[in-house]
């Protein structure tokens, strides 16, 4: 697992605040997301999205606790690591949210049922 105190300090200096109060990641990126190398307590290294690490550190969550969840940007700014702009949600909910933003239609299986449902925006 992650040394929370170490990454709390490290994440505190790696962003700039924009006019929307987004904390914009200023270091490495991959695609549209900030990326950071983390050294686990076991000594192994793991590269992950900066906003995901920020959520884990603030809420003291383990990789296992985060496994089936996505950390979404309420501000729709992929480089933002402002904890007030981040939301933990099941992966299928995040998929629906992204699809609605781009006007696509998506069909997903409800996790507690055998039925599929579809969401679209016109």
N, C-alpha and C positions, 0 to 999 in steps of 0.2 A: 504494500500500500504506500501512499504518498506521505511524506513528512509535511504535514499541513502548515506548521509554523514557517518552515523554510520557503515554501511557495507563496505563502501569504506575503512575506517580505519581498520576494522576487516579483510577484505580479503587481505590487504597489507602484513600481517605477517604470513600467513598460507600456504606457499608454499616454495619449493626449486627449483632452476633453474638447469636443466640438460644440457647436451652437445648440445642439439638441440634447446636450448632457450625455452623449455617448462617450464611453471611454474607448477610444480607437487604438487598437493594438498596433504598436510601431515596430515590431520585430519581424521575424520570419513569417511568411505566409505560404500556403499551398492552396491554389485555387482562390476562392474568395475568403477563406478563413485563416485566422492567426494560428500558428503552430508553435509548440514549445516542447523541448525534450525534458522529460522528467525522470529523475532517478528514484526508483522505488526503494523502500526501506530494505528490501532484499538485495539491493545493489544493481538490479537489472535496470536498463534504460528503456523508456517508452515514449514515443512521440505522440502527442495528442492535440486536439483543438484547444486553443487558449481559453475560449469561453467555457468550454466543458470543464477544464481544470479549475477555472475561477469558481464555478458553481460547486464543484466537489469540495474545494478548500473552504469556502464560506459556510457551507452546510455540513462539513465534516462527513462526507459520504465516501464510501469505498467504491472501487471499480465494480464489485459485485452488486452493490446497491444501485448503481447507475446503469447496469448492463442492458436492461430492456427499455431504457428511456433516452430521449433526445433532449438537449438543452436548446430551446428555441429563443430567437431574438424577437421580443415584443416590438422593438424599434425597427425591425427588418434591416438592420445594419450588421452584416456578417462579421466585421472586425470589432464590433463592440463587446467589451467585457464588463460593462457596468452591471453589477448584480441586480440592480433594480429593473434592468431591461431584459433579464434572462428568466426563462420559465422552464421548469422540468415537466415534460409530458411524455406519455407513451408514444412510441414511434409512429403508430398508425394515426394518431391525432396530428402529429407534426406533418406527416405526408398529406393529410387533408388540407391543413393550413397552407402549405406551400402550393398545392394545386389550385386552391381558391385564389391565391394571389396572382397566379398567371392565367386564370380563367380556364383552366383545364377541368376535365371530368375525371374522377377517380373512383374505383370500386375497391372496397376493402372488406375483409372478413371481420365481423365483430368478435372481439377476443373471448367473450363469454357465451357466444352462441354459434350455431352452425350456419347462420344466415349472413349473406353479404349485403352491403348497402352502398349506394352510390351517391356522390355529391358532385354537383356541377354549378357553375355560376355563368350566367349569360349576360 
